[in-house]
Amino acid sequence: MESSKIDASDKHLESYLTLGLTVSQSKKGSTKFPKVLSLLATYLGRSVQKNEELLGSNGIKESTTIFHGQKVPDLSIQLYAERIFKYAECSPSCFVLALVYMERYLQQPNVYMTLFSVHRLLITSVVVAAKFTDDAFFNNAFYARVGGISTIEMNRLELDLLFNLDFRLKVNLGTFGSYCLQLEKHAPVSPERLPVQVHCVSVKGSKDLGYSSSGSADEFCQSKLVRQSYSSQALQGCS
């Protein structure tokens, strides 16, 4: 029994090294992106393609969520992930946690990740992961600029994800390790690059990058959430 635990631990450590999750491979200032970004992009790309085919062939009625845009952006999933990593300066492990959160969110009935929703799901999940696990992080106005959306929309996406996850953000080491192995398993020779555009992302009632507002309930939510206050008390009055 003890031997099997050690074997599993060694396997997870090897996976962390492969994905570039170790401290030595993720130092700030490095010009290389950790491999987890390309593997995650490939995994998400395959999931999106599978869902698109499923929805197109079976006539399944998809439930539209706040993460669905009206247009398909031009920037690929991988380039979008690299943009987030470069400017948000979050730890590489945040992208593994983001995948866990995304799949938990997608457990809702008739909710599928498609080209219209994958980018918003990714930026929001990474933001939540960074606030939950990293020692330092930026405010939502900065993350919104990185993601190519408005601050108000960033706030709303974050709140929607948190409530749908029921604030279950903790991921044990076993689950984290299994997701790392899962990413490795689906790694192709060269990453898939699906089309998506940051600055043309738009949902009903949302604005493009550069939109600003003042004195709103969303700003109150932003000021609370940026303090790592993921609690029901911090969210009172937010909508």
Order of alpha helices (4+ residues) and beta strands (2+ residues): alpha-alpha-alpha-alpha-alpha-alpha-alpha-alpha-alpha
